[in-house]
Amino acid sequence: MSSQNNHQVTVPEAKQALNNMKFEIARELGINLKQGDNGDLSARENGYVGGYMVKRLIQQAEQQMAGQMGNTSNYTGQ
């Protein structure tokens, strides 16, 4: 069993938006992320950026779902 990371974007059209989000979050956190090799960053710094990306994506999905649920008159909650 191989432990291989697969960093392929599921929706290729979202690749640039995710990349932009990564740099925006790094900037907000005060992490000097640059294009290309970021081998000088610690695992903790990289983890912060990835963690905040996941947190923001979950928030966006929840907001989108809440908006859809609010617009669905047939929703029964089941």
The first five atom37 places (N, CA, C, CB, O) and aatype in JSON, in Angstrom:
{
  "aatype": [12, 15, 15, 5, 2, 2, 8, 5, 19, 16, 19, 14, 6, 0, 11, 5, 0, 10, 2, 2, 12, 11, 13, 6, 9, 0, 1, 6, 10, 7, 9, 2, 10, 11, 5, 7, 3, 2, 7, 3, 10, 15, 0, 1, 6, 2, 7, 18, 19, 7, 7, 18, 12, 19, 11, 1, 10, 9, 5, 5, 0, 6, 5, 5, 12, 0, 7, 5, 12, 7, 2, 16, 15, 2, 18, 16, 7, 5],
  "atom_mask": [
    [1, 1, 1, 1, 1],
    [1, 1, 1, 1, 1],
    [1, 1, 1, 1, 1],
    [1, 1, 1, 1, 1],
    [1, 1, 1, 1, 1],
    [1, 1, 1, 1, 1],
    [1, 1, 1, 1, 1],
    [1, 1, 1, 1, 1],
    [1, 1, 1, 1, 1],
    [1, 1, 1, 1, 1],
    [1, 1, 1, 1, 1],
    [1, 1, 1, 1, 1],
    [1, 1, 1, 1, 1],
    [1, 1, 1, 1, 1],
    [1, 1, 1, 1, 1],
    [1, 1, 1, 1, 1],
    [1, 1, 1, 1, 1],
    [1, 1, 1, 1, 1],
    [1, 1, 1, 1, 1],
    [1, 1, 1, 1, 1],
    [1, 1, 1, 1, 1],
    [1, 1, 1, 1, 1],
    [1, 1, 1, 1, 1],
    [1, 1, 1, 1, 1],
    [1, 1, 1, 1, 1],
    [1, 1, 1, 1, 1],
    [1, 1, 1, 1, 1],
    [1, 1, 1, 1, 1],
    [1, 1, 1, 1, 1],
    [1, 1, 1, 0, 1],
    [1, 1, 1, 1, 1],
    [1, 1, 1, 1, 1],
    [1, 1, 1, 1, 1],
    [1, 1, 1, 1, 1],
    [1, 1, 1, 1, 1],
    [1, 1, 1, 0, 1],
    [1, 1, 1, 1, 1],
    [1, 1, 1, 1, 1],
    [1, 1, 1, 0, 1],
    [1, 1, 1, 1, 1],
    [1, 1, 1, 1, 1],
    [1, 1, 1, 1, 1],
    [1, 1, 1, 1, 1],
    [1, 1, 1, 1, 1],
    [1, 1, 1, 1, 1],
    [1, 1, 1, 1, 1],
    [1, 1, 1, 0, 1],
    [1, 1, 1, 1, 1],
    [1, 1, 1, 1, 1],
    [1, 1, 1, 0, 1],
    [1, 1, 1, 0, 1],
    [1, 1, 1, 1, 1],
    [1, 1, 1, 1, 1],
    [1, 1, 1, 1, 1],
    [1, 1, 1, 1, 1],
    [1, 1, 1, 1, 1],
    [1, 1, 1, 1, 1],
    [1, 1, 1, 1, 1],
    [1, 1, 1, 1, 1],
    [1, 1, 1, 1, 1],
    [1, 1, 1, 1, 1],
    [1, 1, 1, 1, 1],
    [1, 1, 1, 1, 1],
    [1, 1, 1, 1, 1],
    [1, 1, 1, 1, 1],
    [1, 1, 1, 1, 1],
    [1, 1, 1, 0, 1],
    [1, 1, 1, 1, 1],
    [1, 1, 1, 1, 1],
    [1, 1, 1, 0, 1],
    [1, 1, 1, 1, 1],
    [1, 1, 1, 1, 1],
    [1, 1, 1, 1, 1],
    [1, 1, 1, 1, 1],
    [1, 1, 1, 1, 1],
    [1, 1, 1, 1, 1],
    [1, 1, 1, 0, 1],
    [1, 1, 1, 1, 1]
  ],
  "atom_positions": [
    [[0.85, -1.18, 0.0], [0.0, 0.0, 0.0], [0.89, 1.23, 0.0], [-0.96, 0.01, 1.22], [1.72, 1.4, 0.89]],
    [[0.7, 2.06, -0.98], [1.51, 3.26, -1.15], [0.79, 4.47, -0.57], [1.82, 3.5, -2.63], [-0.41, 4.65, -0.8]],
    [[1.5, 5.29, 0.19], [0.89, 6.52, 0.7], [1.31, 7.66, -0.22], [1.32, 6.8, 2.2], [2.35, 8.3, -0.04]],
    [[0.48, 7.89, -1.19], [0.78, 8.88, -2.22], [-0.22, 10.02, -2.12], [0.74, 8.24, -3.64], [-1.43, 9.79, -2.1]],
    [[0.28, 11.27, -2.05], [-0.6, 12.42, -2.04], [-1.05, 12.72, -3.45], [0.1, 13.65, -1.42], [-0.24, 12.77, -4.38]],
    [[-2.34, 12.92, -3.61], [-2.9, 13.24, -4.91], [-3.47, 14.65, -4.83], [-4.0, 12.2, -5.34], [-4.55, 14.85, -4.27]],
    [[-2.76, 15.61, -5.37], [-3.16, 17.01, -5.27], [-3.84, 17.49, -6.53], [-1.96, 17.87, -4.97], [-3.72, 18.66, -6.9]],
    [[-4.56, 16.61, -7.2], [-5.27, 17.01, -8.4], [-6.55, 17.73, -8.01], [-5.58, 15.78, -9.28], [-7.25, 17.33, -7.08]],
    [[-6.84, 18.79, -8.73], [-8.07, 19.54, -8.51], [-9.21, 18.77, -9.16], [-7.96, 20.98, -9.08], [-9.14, 18.42, -10.33]],
    [[-10.27, 18.51, -8.39], [-11.41, 17.76, -8.89], [-12.13, 18.52, -10.0], [-12.37, 17.45, -7.74], [-12.58, 17.92, -10.98]],
    [[-12.24, 19.83, -9.83], [-12.87, 20.68, -10.84], [-11.79, 21.59, -11.4], [-14.06, 21.52, -10.23], [-11.47, 22.61, -10.8]],
    [[-11.21, 21.23, -12.55], [-10.08, 21.99, -13.1], [-10.36, 23.49, -13.25], [-9.7, 21.43, -14.43], [-9.44, 24.3, -13.13]],
    [[-11.61, 23.86, -13.51], [-11.95, 25.28, -13.66], [-11.76, 26.05, -12.36], [-13.4, 25.42, -14.13], [-11.67, 27.28, -12.39]],
    [[-11.69, 25.37, -11.23], [-11.54, 26.02, -9.93], [-10.07, 26.19, -9.54], [-12.26, 25.21, -8.86], [-9.78, 26.81, -8.51]],
    [[-9.16, 25.67, -10.33], [-7.74, 25.68, -9.95], [-7.22, 27.09, -9.67], [-6.92, 25.05, -11.04], [-6.56, 27.3, -8.65]],
    [[-7.51, 28.04, -10.55], [-7.0, 29.4, -10.35], [-7.63, 30.06, -9.13], [-7.28, 30.25, -11.6], [-6.96, 30.77, -8.39]],
    [[-8.92, 29.82, -8.91], [-9.59, 30.39, -7.74], [-8.99, 29.83, -6.45], [-11.11, 30.09, -7.79], [-8.81, 30.58, -5.49]],
    [[-8.68, 28.54, -6.43], [-8.05, 27.94, -5.25], [-6.65, 28.5, -5.03], [-8.0, 26.42, -5.38], [-6.24, 28.75, -3.9]],
    [[-5.93, 28.69, -6.11], [-4.59, 29.25, -6.01], [-4.65, 30.67, -5.47], [-3.88, 29.22, -7.38], [-3.85, 31.05, -4.61]],
    [[-5.6, 31.46, -5.97], [-5.77, 32.83, -5.47], [-6.12, 32.83, -3.99], [-6.87, 33.56, -6.27], [-5.62, 33.64, -3.23]],
    [[-7.0, 31.89, -3.59], [-7.39, 31.79, -2.18], [-6.18, 31.47, -1.32], [-8.48, 30.72, -2.0], [-6.01, 32.03, -0.24]],
    [[-5.34, 30.57, -1.8], [-4.14, 30.17, -1.05], [-3.26, 31.38, -0.77], [-3.35, 29.1, -1.82], [-2.81, 31.57, 0.36]],
    [[-3.01, 32.19, -1.79], [-2.15, 33.36, -1.61], [-2.82, 34.43, -0.75], [-1.77, 33.95, -2.97], [-2.15, 35.11, 0.02]],
    [[-4.13, 34.59, -0.89], [-4.86, 35.56, -0.07], [-4.78, 35.18, 1.41], [-6.32, 35.65, -0.51], [-4.53, 36.03, 2.26]],
    [[-5.0, 33.91, 1.7], [-4.96, 33.44, 3.09], [-3.55, 33.56, 3.65], [-5.46, 31.98, 3.19], [-3.37, 33.99, 4.78]],
    [[-2.56, 33.18, 2.87], [-1.16, 33.32, 3.33], [-0.86, 34.77, 3.67], [-0.17, 32.8, 2.25], [-0.22, 35.06, 4.69]],
    [[-1.32, 35.69, 2.83], [-1.09, 37.12, 3.07], [-1.78, 37.54, 4.37], [-1.61, 37.97, 1.88], [-1.19, 38.26, 5.17]],
    [[-3.03, 37.1, 4.57], [-3.78, 37.43, 5.79], [-3.07, 36.9, 7.03], [-5.19, 36.85, 5.72], [-3.1, 37.54, 8.09]],
    [[-2.43, 35.74, 6.91], [-1.74, 35.13, 8.05], [-0.32, 35.67, 8.23], [-1.69, 33.61, 7.88], [0.35, 35.33, 9.2]],
    [[0.13, 36.51, 7.3], [1.48, 37.05, 7.38], [2.55, 36.05, 6.97], [0.0, 0.0, 0.0], [3.7, 36.15, 7.41]],
    [[2.18, 35.09, 6.15], [3.11, 34.07, 5.68], [3.57, 34.45, 4.28], [2.46, 32.65, 5.69], [2.74, 34.71, 3.4]],
    [[4.88, 34.47, 4.07], [5.46, 34.9, 2.8], [5.45, 33.75, 1.81], [6.89, 35.41, 3.01], [6.47, 33.11, 1.57]],
    [[4.28, 33.49, 1.23], [4.13, 32.45, 0.22], [4.43, 33.06, -1.13], [2.69, 31.83, 0.25], [3.97, 34.16, -1.44]],
    [[5.2, 32.36, -1.93], [5.55, 32.88, -3.26], [5.29, 31.82, -4.31], [7.03, 33.33, -3.3], [5.12, 30.64, -4.0]],
    [[5.24, 32.26, -5.56], [5.07, 31.32, -6.67], [6.26, 30.38, -6.7], [4.92, 32.07, -8.02], [7.39, 30.79, -6.45]],
    [[6.02, 29.12, -7.01], [7.11, 28.16, -7.12], [7.46, 27.51, -5.8], [0.0, 0.0, 0.0], [6.58, 27.21, -5.0]],
    [[8.75, 27.3, -5.58], [9.25, 26.56, -4.42], [9.1, 27.37, -3.13], [10.71, 26.18, -4.63], [9.57, 28.51, -3.05]],
    [[8.46, 26.78, -2.15], [8.31, 27.39, -0.83], [8.94, 26.49, 0.23], [6.83, 27.65, -0.51], [8.43, 26.38, 1.35]],
    [[10.05, 25.86, -0.13], [10.74, 24.94, 0.77], [11.26, 25.6, 2.03], [0.0, 0.0, 0.0], [11.61, 24.91, 2.99]],
    [[11.32, 26.93, 2.03], [11.8, 27.64, 3.21], [10.71, 27.79, 4.28], [12.32, 29.0, 2.82], [11.0, 28.21, 5.4]],
    [[9.47, 27.45, 3.95], [8.38, 27.56, 4.92], [8.33, 26.29, 5.76], [7.03, 27.8, 4.21], [8.62, 25.19, 5.29]],
    [[7.94, 26.46, 7.01], [7.82, 25.3, 7.89], [6.54, 24.53, 7.6], [7.86, 25.74, 9.37], [5.62, 25.05, 6.96]],
    [[6.49, 23.32, 8.05], [5.29, 22.5, 7.9], [4.12, 23.18, 8.62], [5.51, 21.07, 8.45], [2.99, 23.11, 8.15]],
    [[4.4, 23.82, 9.73], [3.36, 24.52, 10.48], [2.76, 25.66, 9.66], [3.92, 25.06, 11.8], [1.55, 25.82, 9.61]],
    [[3.62, 26.44, 9.01], [3.13, 27.55, 8.19], [2.29, 27.03, 7.02], [4.31, 28.39, 7.66], [1.21, 27.55, 6.75]],
    [[2.79, 26.01, 6.35], [2.03, 25.43, 5.25], [0.71, 24.84, 5.75], [2.87, 24.34, 4.54], [-0.31, 24.93, 5.07]],
    [[0.75, 24.24, 6.91], [-0.46, 23.66, 7.5], [-1.49, 24.71, 7.84], [0.0, 0.0, 0.0], [-2.69, 24.48, 7.66]],
    [[-1.03, 25.86, 8.33], [-1.96, 26.96, 8.63], [-2.7, 27.38, 7.36], [-1.21, 28.16, 9.24], [-3.92, 27.54, 7.37]],
    [[-1.96, 27.57, 6.29], [-2.57, 28.0, 5.03], [-3.58, 26.96, 4.57], [-1.48, 28.24, 3.94], [-4.72, 27.31, 4.24]],
    [[-3.2, 25.7, 4.53], [-4.11, 24.64, 4.1], [-5.32, 24.53, 5.01], [0.0, 0.0, 0.0], [-6.44, 24.35, 4.54]],
    [[-5.1, 24.63, 6.3], [-6.2, 24.53, 7.27], [-7.2, 25.65, 7.11], [0.0, 0.0, 0.0], [-8.41, 25.42, 7.16]],
    [[-6.7, 26.87, 6.93], [-7.6, 27.99, 6.74], [-8.33, 27.91, 5.4], [-6.83, 29.31, 6.84], [-9.47, 28.37, 5.28]],
    [[-7.67, 27.34, 4.39], [-8.36, 27.14, 3.11], [-9.55, 26.21, 3.3], [-7.38, 26.57, 2.04], [-10.65, 26.48, 2.81]],
    [[-9.33, 25.11, 4.0], [-10.41, 24.16, 4.25], [-11.53, 24.82, 5.04], [-9.89, 22.91, 5.0], [-12.71, 24.65, 4.72]],
    [[-11.17, 25.57, 6.07], [-12.16, 26.25, 6.89], [-13.01, 27.2, 6.04], [-11.48, 27.02, 8.04], [-14.23, 27.22, 6.16]],
    [[-12.36, 27.99, 5.18], [-13.08, 28.94, 4.35], [-13.96, 28.23, 3.32], [-12.1, 29.88, 3.64], [-15.09, 28.66, 3.06]],
    [[-13.45, 27.14, 2.74], [-14.26, 26.39, 1.77], [-15.5, 25.78, 2.43], [-13.41, 25.28, 1.13], [-16.57, 25.75, 1.82]],
    [[-15.35, 25.31, 3.66], [-16.5, 24.77, 4.38], [-17.51, 25.87, 4.67], [-16.05, 24.09, 5.7], [-18.71, 25.66, 4.52]],
    [[-17.03, 27.03, 5.09], [-17.93, 28.16, 5.35], [-18.69, 28.55, 4.09], [-17.14, 29.37, 5.89], [-19.9, 28.79, 4.13]],
    [[-17.99, 28.6, 2.96], [-18.64, 28.95, 1.7], [-19.69, 27.91, 1.31], [-17.6, 29.09, 0.58], [-20.77, 28.26, 0.85]],
    [[-19.36, 26.64, 1.49], [-20.31, 25.58, 1.17], [-21.54, 25.65, 2.07], [-19.65, 24.19, 1.29], [-22.67, 25.47, 1.61]],
    [[-21.33, 25.92, 3.36], [-22.45, 26.04, 4.3], [-23.35, 27.21, 3.93], [-21.93, 26.2, 5.74], [-24.57, 27.09, 3.97]],
    [[-22.73, 28.34, 3.56], [-23.52, 29.5, 3.16], [-24.32, 29.2, 1.9], [-22.62, 30.72, 2.94], [-25.49, 29.58, 1.79]],
    [[-23.69, 28.53, 0.95], [-24.37, 28.18, -0.28], [-25.53, 27.22, -0.01], [-23.39, 27.55, -1.28], [-26.62, 27.37, -0.56]],
    [[-25.28, 26.25, 0.85], [-26.33, 25.28, 1.19], [-27.47, 25.97, 1.93], [-25.75, 24.13, 2.04], [-28.64, 25.67, 1.69]],
    [[-27.15, 26.87, 2.84], [-28.18, 27.59, 3.58], [-29.01, 28.43, 2.64], [-27.56, 28.46, 4.68], [-30.23, 28.53, 2.81]],
    [[-28.38, 29.05, 1.65], [-29.11, 29.84, 0.67], [-30.02, 28.98, -0.17], [0.0, 0.0, 0.0], [-31.14, 29.39, -0.48]],
    [[-29.57, 27.8, -0.54], [-30.39, 26.89, -1.34], [-31.55, 26.37, -0.5], [-29.54, 25.72, -1.87], [-32.66, 26.21, -1.0]],
    [[-31.28, 26.1, 0.76], [-32.32, 25.57, 1.63], [-33.39, 26.64, 1.86], [-31.72, 25.1, 2.97], [-34.58, 26.33, 1.93]],
    [[-32.96, 27.89, 1.98], [-33.91, 28.98, 2.19], [-34.78, 29.21, 0.97], [0.0, 0.0, 0.0], [-35.89, 29.72, 1.09]],
    [[-34.28, 28.84, -0.2], [-35.03, 29.04, -1.43], [-35.86, 27.83, -1.82], [-34.08, 29.39, -2.54], [-36.56, 27.86, -2.83]],
    [[-35.79, 26.76, -1.04], [-36.48, 25.52, -1.39], [-37.75, 25.42, -0.56], [-35.57, 24.28, -1.18], [-37.68, 25.16, 0.64]],
    [[-38.91, 25.63, -1.18], [-40.15, 25.61, -0.44], [-40.62, 24.19, -0.11], [-41.22, 26.32, -1.22], [-41.44, 24.01, 0.78]],
    [[-40.09, 23.19, -0.82], [-40.51, 21.8, -0.6], [-39.62, 21.08, 0.4], [-40.52, 21.05, -1.91], [-39.84, 19.89, 0.65]],
    [[-38.64, 21.74, 0.96], [-37.72, 21.09, 1.89], [-38.44, 20.68, 3.16], [-36.55, 22.01, 2.22], [-39.1, 21.5, 3.79]],
    [[-38.3, 19.39, 3.55], [-39.0, 18.88, 4.74], [-38.07, 18.7, 5.93], [-39.66, 17.56, 4.41], [-38.53, 18.4, 7.03]],
    [[-36.75, 18.88, 5.71], [-35.83, 18.71, 6.82], [-35.43, 17.27, 7.05], [0.0, 0.0, 0.0], [-34.8, 16.98, 8.06]],
    [[-35.78, 16.37, 6.16], [-35.46, 14.96, 6.34], [-34.36, 14.54, 5.42], [-36.66, 14.09, 6.13], [-33.95, 13.38, 5.43]]
  ]
}
